[in-house]
Amino acid sequence: MNGIGTVFVTGVSGVGKTTVASSLAAALGRVFIDADDLHPAENKAKMGAGTPLTDDDRWPWLDAVGLAASRQPSVVACSALRRRYREYLSTFAPSAVFIHLDASHEDIARRIAGRAHEYMPASLLESQLATLEPLDPDEPGFRVDAATPVGDLVRAIIVGLENCGARPVGA
């Protein structure tokens, strides 16, 4: 796994990015970064009030995420909902691979209803789903079913990383 650069675990709020990415980081012996921790206070306040972020709100946050990811190969939990966000993050981590956690609307809504999040209310799920642009076939990465138990999911992601033709670090 040393040849694989930064791994971004992506998807909408409530799909399990933090849980999967932190478990994957431990399995790979990598640093875990939670992109939620890098949101500026203004973004957190806006989301906490139930207002979706705009692209203008997201760019400074994506800068912070990209800088954190560029420091060393790591596993990053980051929504990266749009292709242009993933492309931008790749400018910081050129050998990045994106793992899209996918789940049904009903499953995600059930997960969100059963948790308390500091600033991400359940009401923002619809805006996240409307913003989501799933990985295209030409993007570096793949989709996985977030309904899979975490241990099995991590093992499947590791196999997928080994088989997806991920570019080596520095390539």
N, C-alpha and C positions, 0 to 999 in steps of 0.2 A: 504494500500500500504506500510505500515511500514515494513512488513515482506520481501519485495523484496529488494535485494541488488542493486548494480550498474547496470544500464541499458546502454548498448552500442547500439547506433543507427548507423548501418553500411551500407556500400555500396560504389559504385564507386563515383568519383567526379561528381558533378552536379545533383545527385539524390535527394538532399534536406536534407542531414543529419543535417546541422546546423540549418535550419529552423525548422525541425521537433523536433530535440533534445532540442532546446531551449524552444519551446512551450510545449513539454512534461515535461521538468524540471519545468516550471512554474506551470503546472497543478498538478504535484506531490508534489510541494513545495520542490524541490531538487535543489542542486547546479548544474549548467550547466558547462561542460568542453568541450571546442573545441580543439580536439587533434591537429588540424592544428596549433594552437598557440604554441604547444610544439615541433614542428619540429626545429632541429638545423639549423642555418643559412646556413650550407653547403647543407643540403637537399633542402631548399627553393631555393638556387641558382641553384642547379642541375635541379630541376623541372622547374624553371623559364626559363632555357635554353632549355627546351624541352626534357631533358634526364630522362627516367624513373628511379625510385629508385630501388636499388637491395635489397636483404635481408640484406646484410651487412649494407646498409644505414638505413634500417628500425629498426634494433634491438635496437640501443640507443634511438630512438624515442619511440618505444614500452615500453622501460624501464620507460621513463618519463611519458607516458600515464598511465602505470600500477601504478606507484607511486602516481600520482594524483588521480586515481580512488580508490586507497586503503585507502585514508584518511577518506572518508565518503561515504555513499551511494549517488550516483549522477547519472546524465544522461550525457553520453559522446558521442559526435559526433566523430566517428573514422572509417576510412575506413575498417580496420580489414579484408582485402580482402581474406586472406588465413586462413584455419582452424588452422594451427599451430600458427598463430598470435592470434587468439581467445583463443586457449588453453593457450598460454603464458599469455595473459591478465587475464585469469581466475586464474592464480597462484597468482596474486595480489589481485583480487576481486573474491574469490571462489564462491560467490553466484550470480555472474553476469548472466545477461540475455542479449542475443543478438537479436536485432530487425533488420532484413535485409530489407532495402528499395530497392524494385525491380521496374524497369521500362524498357521500350523497349529502344533499342539502339537509335532509332530515337528520342524518347522523351528526352533522356539524351543529345543527341547531340544538339537538339534544345535549351534546357535549357542552356547548356554551351555556345552556340553561342550568347545567349542573355545576358551574364553577363561578367563582368571583374573581374578576380581573381588575387590577388597579385602575385602568382607564379605558378598557375596551368593552363597552356594553354590547349586549346581544343585538341591539337595534342596528349596529353597524355591519352585521353579517351580509345583509342584502347589498349594501354598497360595495363590500369586498367582492362578493360574487359577481357583481356587475362589472367591476374593474378587472377581474381575473382574466388573463390571457394564458391558457395552459401552454406548456412547452411545445414548441414546434419541432417537427422531426429533425430539422437541421441545427437545433440548439444542443450544446453539450450537456447531456443528462437524460433522465428518464422519469416516468411516472410510476408511483407505487400506490397500492391500496392501503389507505390509512386505517382501515378496519382490521387489518392484520395485527395480531398481538405484537407488542413492541420488540420483544426478543427475536421473534421470527422476522419482523420487518427489518431490523438492523442486520441480521444475517443475509436477508435477501438484497439489501442495499449494498452490502460489501461484495456479494457475488456480482451484482449489477455493475458496480464500479470496476471490478476486475475485468468484466466482459464488454464494457461500453466503449472501449477505445479511448478512455480518458487520456488527455494529453499529459505528458510528464511535467513535473514542476520545472519552470523556466523555459519550456518549449515555446 
